[in-house]
Amino acid sequence: MIYPNIRIEMERGGYTVHQLAAILGLPLSALVYKLHGKCEFTLYEIECLADLFDCSLDYLVGHRRKGVKQVRYGGMITMEPFIRQKERGIP
């Protein structure tokens, strides 16, 4: 699977593919395969990227809860305020 938000965050943070491979401890070819969707990222790798980019796992892999918006607060992307509103019945 291809995760476009990883590329977006790479560009936003100014990271190259070479730098990201070194950070994750992967050979360059392995990271390129993962970025092109030819093999999957491990959960550990996705967690490392989320920490590096200061974003949620959901955002990074493009997962969205139906009817819930994602909001960027500073560097963090979260759905929390909207989840709490929905739980309280606030539109």
C-alpha positions in Angstrom: 0.0 0.0 0.0 1.2 3.5 -0.8 1.0 6.1 2.0 1.1 9.6 0.4 1.2 11.4 3.7 4.6 9.9 4.4 5.9 11.7 1.3 4.1 14.9 2.3 5.7 14.8 5.8 9.1 14.0 4.3 8.9 17.2 2.1 7.5 19.3 5.0 10.4 18.2 7.3 13.0 18.4 4.5 14.0 14.8 4.8 15.5 12.9 1.8 14.9 9.2 1.1 18.6 8.6 2.1 18.1 10.3 5.4 14.9 8.5 6.2 16.4 5.1 5.4 19.3 5.9 7.8 16.9 7.0 10.5 14.8 3.8 10.1 18.0 1.7 9.8 16.9 0.3 6.4 18.8 -0.2 3.2 17.8 2.5 0.7 16.3 0.0 -1.6 14.0 -1.4 1.1 12.7 2.1 1.9 12.1 2.8 -1.8 10.2 -0.5 -2.1 8.0 0.5 0.9 7.4 4.0 -0.4 6.3 2.6 -3.8 4.0 0.1 -2.1 5.9 -3.0 -3.2 6.3 -4.1 0.5 4.7 -3.0 3.7 6.1 -0.8 6.5 6.2 -2.6 9.8 4.2 -1.1 12.7 7.5 -0.2 14.4 8.6 1.8 11.3 5.3 3.6 11.0 5.5 4.5 14.8 9.0 5.8 14.3 7.9 7.9 11.4 4.9 9.3 13.3 7.2 10.3 16.1 9.7 11.8 13.7 7.0 13.8 11.9 5.1 14.5 15.1 1.8 13.2 13.7 -0.7 10.5 14.4 -0.5 6.9 13.0 -3.9 7.4 11.5 -2.9 10.5 9.6 0.3 8.9 8.4 -1.4 5.8 6.9 -4.4 7.8 5.7 -7.0 6.2 8.0 -10.0 8.3 8.8 -12.9 7.7 11.0 -16.1 8.2 9.1 -17.6 11.6 9.9 -14.6 12.8 11.9 -12.3 15.5 10.7 -8.6 15.6 11.2 -7.1 18.9 12.5 -3.5 20.0 12.7 -2.6 21.7 16.0 0.9 23.1 15.6 2.8 20.0 14.4 0.3 17.4 15.7 -2.5 16.1 13.6 -5.4 15.0 15.8 -9.1 14.0 15.6 -9.5 14.2 19.4 -11.6 17.4 19.7 -14.1 16.1 17.2 -14.3 12.7 18.8 -15.1 14.2 22.2 -17.8 16.5 20.6 -19.4 13.5 18.9 -19.3 11.5 22.2 -21.1 14.4 23.9 -23.6 14.7 21.0 -22.3 18.1 19.9 -22.5 18.4 16.1 
